[in-house]
Each structure stands twice: as structure tokens, then as C-alpha cells.
Amino acid sequence: MATIRKRTLPSGLVRWQVDFTDQAGKRRSKLFPRRKDADVYLVKVRSLVANHTYLADSESITVAEAAKSWLEHCEVRCKTGRRMERATLRGYSDYVRLHITDPQVGIGDKLIVQLTRRHVNEFRDRLLINGRSEHLTRRALSVLKLILDHAIDNGQLYTNAAQGVRVIKSSRIDHMAPVPSKEAIRALIEAADEDFKPHLIVSALAGLRASELRGLRWQDVDFEAGFIRIRQRADAYNEIGEPKSRAGYRDIPAGPMVLNALRRWKLRCPKSDLG
């Protein structure tokens, strides 16, 4: 049962105290300067207790502490090969350090149980006002959502305030990334060092990601059938792993220019145990 009572503090100030018992049977109370604020909280806390979702502020961690716990979890995944690459972990750490817990625009000192949709919206707006791009702001919000999801998994939170928060585009037109002309690509290939030309040719004409190109083995190049088979990738630290997704496993048709460039490179390519 939750009740409100008027209290006069030793200082002479008048406060309104909400008394209630949480879902675990522990007695709780909270003071408010106005009866109106106490009434609003009473309605809210009754609903939270009834739904077994009440969490006390005194037992909450901050967003910065939740981020630290999540990054530690990500590091364990990275060390145990649970679909977490070192480059991804480094990127997550940068988003936390440079944006989410940044003293100027971040929300690192906010208790996660007090975090509301309004707080996340204001965080998004601060990022944009302080010069972060739309893409970077979306990524920072995505990382914040992952942090809060991890807190939910640990029973430290029941709702994710970052869920559904959007960054409105500055333009109604989806601008495509500029694509170099054939002449520009040809000039780039002609100007490149002989040992680097095969990399440029395969990248430009076969459409491989940089990580797929680093992980490409000779056994994955079918000169007879004219295909390059993507079966692995090497991250920024040259650690071999699976392609990024199921769709990443694919066979790419390779034209004569690509195959001839690879044939010439195979004659000069240093021997390696990686194939």
C-alpha cells in the first residue's frame, strides 16, 4: 500500500512524503516539495510495483558504469571468439568515451533508472548542436541502446529509454556516395605500384570489402570457372574470421582483367602458410 503524508523537517521546511512497499517487500519513501509532485509519483510507483518493475534510485548505477560493464562484456566476447572483433570493440569504446560519457554533451553521470526518453532526445540534440554528423549521432544512439539492453539483461533496468529515438534527416533526398568515374579508376590503377595494382583491380572490379581482400586465399580464386569465392575475412588487426554475415559467403564472377592481374601477382606473391 502506498500513501502520502505531510512532514515538517527539523529545518522547518514542509515536505510531502510518499511511503510504499516495493515488490520485494522492502519499505521505501521519497520526499517532494509539492503535493502535486508527490501525487504524480504515487501513481507512477503504484504501477511500477504492481508490474514488478520498480527499481530504487539508491541501487541504480550510472550510464557511465553501465557502459563500463557492457564494454567489459564485449571484451570477454572478443577474447572468447563470440562474434566481437577487436576493431568493433575499439569503435564501441570510442563512442562511449567521445560521446556518451563526454563531459560536455554526454549523459554518463545520469542514473539509468532515471533515464527517460526526454533525456535521450536531449542527448541526441546536444550531439547535433555540437557538430556531430547525423550518421555519427545515430551510431552513438545505437551504442547507448546496446548499453541499456545489457543493463536489462543484468536485471538493472526494465525499459530502454533509447528504444525508438530517431535522428531526423536534414534532407528528404537520399544522397548517394560519389562513385569514381572509369577514367579516374583507370588513372589510379596505372599510377599504382606494381605490387599494389592487383589489390586495386580486384577491389574496383570485383567489389570486395577491404577485410575480404585481406583474407582472400589462392584456394578461393577459381581461375578455370572465373570466380572469386568469399569464405573468410581479415580484420584491421589481420585476424582471420568469418564473413560479416550469411550473405557475405558468396561467389563473385571475375572478368579477364581481374583474373589476369591475379595470375601475374601469383607469380610474384610471397609464399605464406595462410594460403
N, C-alpha and C positions, 0 to 999 in steps of 0.2 A: 504494500500500500504506500502511495506517495502523498505527501501533504506539504502545505506551505504554512509557515508561521513567521510572525514579525519578531525581530530581535533588536535589542538595543545593546550595542557593543560597549565595552569599558570606556572607549573613547567618546561615547555619546552619540556616535553615528547610528542611524537606523538602517537595518538591512532586512531583506526577506530571504528566509532560508527554506530551501526545498529539501525535505527528508524523504528518502526512499530506500528500498532494499533491492539490490541487483539480482540477476538471475542465479547467482551463486549463493544467495542468502546473506551477502555482506551488506551492512548498513552504510549508506552513503549520504552525503549532504553537500549542498552548494549554496553560496550566498550571492544575492543580487541587490543592487542599489534601488531597483524599482520593482514594484509588484507586477507590473506588466511583463518585465523580463522573466520573472520567476514563473508566471503563468505559462508563458511560451515554453520555457524549459521543462515544466511539469508535463505538458502534453507530449513533448518530444521524448523525454526519458521514459514515460509510461509505455510508449510504443516500442522503444529500444529494448526495454526489459522484457516486454511481452514476446518480442521476436527473438529473444536471447542474443541480441547484437550490441548490448551496452558494453562500452569499454571506458574505463576511468582515465581521465587526463593524467593522473599521477602515475599510472602504469604504462603510459604511452612512450614510444620512442620518437625521435625527431626524424624528419625526412633525410637528413644527413646520416643518421645512424642506420636508417633503413637502407639507404644507398650503400653504405659500407658493408652491411650484411649481405646484400644482393651481389655486390662485386666479389665478395669472398666466395659466395656460392658459385658464381661464374668462373672463378679461378679454379675451384675444385673440378668443375665440368671440363675446363681446359686441360688440366693435368691428367684427368682420367679418360680423356677422349670422348666426352659426351657432347659432341656437336657444338664445340665452342673453340674457335681458333684464337690464337694469340693476337692477331690483328684486330679481331672483333672485340676481344676483351680490352685491348688498349683504346679502341674507339669509345666503348662504353665508359671507361674510366675518364676519358677526356670530356665527354658530355656531362658527366657528374661534376667534375672539377671546374670546368669552364662556364657551365650554365646553371645546372640545378642547385649547386651549393655556392655559386658565385656570390660574394657579399653584396654586390650592387643590385643584381637582378634576381638572384636565386631565392629558394624557399627552404633552404637547408635547416634553418632553426625552427621551422614550423612543426608542431606535433602532428603526427599522421592522423590521429583520431579527431583532430580539429580541422583537418584539411577539407575544404568544400570545393564545389565546382567553381564558385566565385574566386577562390584563391588561385586555382589553376588557370582560370581565364585571365586574371590579373598578371600572373606569371608569364603567360603567353604574350600579353600585350607589352610587358616590360622588355621581353626579348626582342620584339619587333621594333619598339621605340628606340632601343639601344643598339640598333644596327644589325641584328641577326637577320639572315635571309629567311624567306618562307620555308625553304627546304630544311635549313638548319633548325628552325623553330619546330617544325613537325617532328624531326628526329629527336629533339630534346624532349618533347611531349611523349613520344613513343617510349623513350628510355624511362621517363617518370612513371608511365603506366606499368612497365615491367617491374620497376622497383616496388610499386604498391601491390601488384599482383603477388610478388614474392612475400610481402608482409601478410597478405591474406592467406597464402599457403601456410604461413607460420602461426596463424591464429592471432596475429597482432592487429588485424583490421578486418572489417566485414564488407566494406564497399570501396570501390575505386573511384576517387573523385576525378581522375584524369580520363576516365572512360568517356568517349564521345566528344571530347573537346576538339574543336576544329580550328584550322587556320584558313581563313577565307582568302582565296586567291586575289591578287591585285589586279588581275586581268581576266576577262571572260574567255580570252583566246588561249588555247594551249600552244605555247611556242615550242617548236621542235628544236632540238640541239642542232647547231650548224654542222653540215656534213661537208668535208673537204671535197673539192672537185677532183675529177680524174687527173687533170693536169697537175694539181698540187700533190696528189698521192704519187704520181709518176716522178715528179721532181724530187720528192722526199726520198723515194727508193733509189733513184740514180745518185743522189748526193751521199747516201749512207755508206758506211764502211762495209766491205765485202762480207765480213762475218756477221754483220747485223742485218744485211738485206733480207735473208730468209725470214727473220722474225717479222719484219715489216710486211713482206709479201703475204705471209700466212695470216697475219693479223688483219690486213686490209681486205684480202680476197676470200678468206675463209670465215672471218667473223669470230675468232676465238677470243675469249676473255684473256687478260694478262696471266691470270693464275692457271688457266687451261694450257696456255702456250708454255709456261714454265714447267708444267707437269707432263708435257707431251713426250711419249717414248717412240722409238722407231717401230716397235711392235704394234703401235697404234696407227701407223701410216700404211695403208694398203695401196701400194703403187700399182698393182695389177688391176684392182677394181676401181681405183681412183677415189678413195675415201679416206678421210681422217676420222678416227674413232676416239671420241672423248670418253675416257674411263677413269681419269683421276685429275687432280689439280695440285698445284704447289702454292701455298700462301706467300705472303710478303716475307716470311721468315724461311722460305723454301722447305717447309714441312709438307710432306705429301699427305693428301687426304681425298675423300670422295668429292665428286662434283657438288655444287651448291644445292641442287635439287634433283628430283627424279627426272625432270625434263633436261637436266644437264647431261645425262647419259644419252648421247646422240651420235649419229654418223653423218659427217658433213661431206658433201661432194667437193672434190678438189680438182680444179682445172689444170691444164697443161703447165701454165706459168708457175702455179704453186708446187706441183709435183717436180718440175724440173729444178726449181730453186732448192727443194728438199734433197733431190738427188745430188746436186752439186755440194750441198752442205754436208751430206752424209760422208762424202769422200774426205772432207777436212775436219769433221766433227771429232773432238777428243773422246777417247774411249771412257766409258763410265759403267759402273756396276748398276746404275739406275735404269739402264736400257735406253 
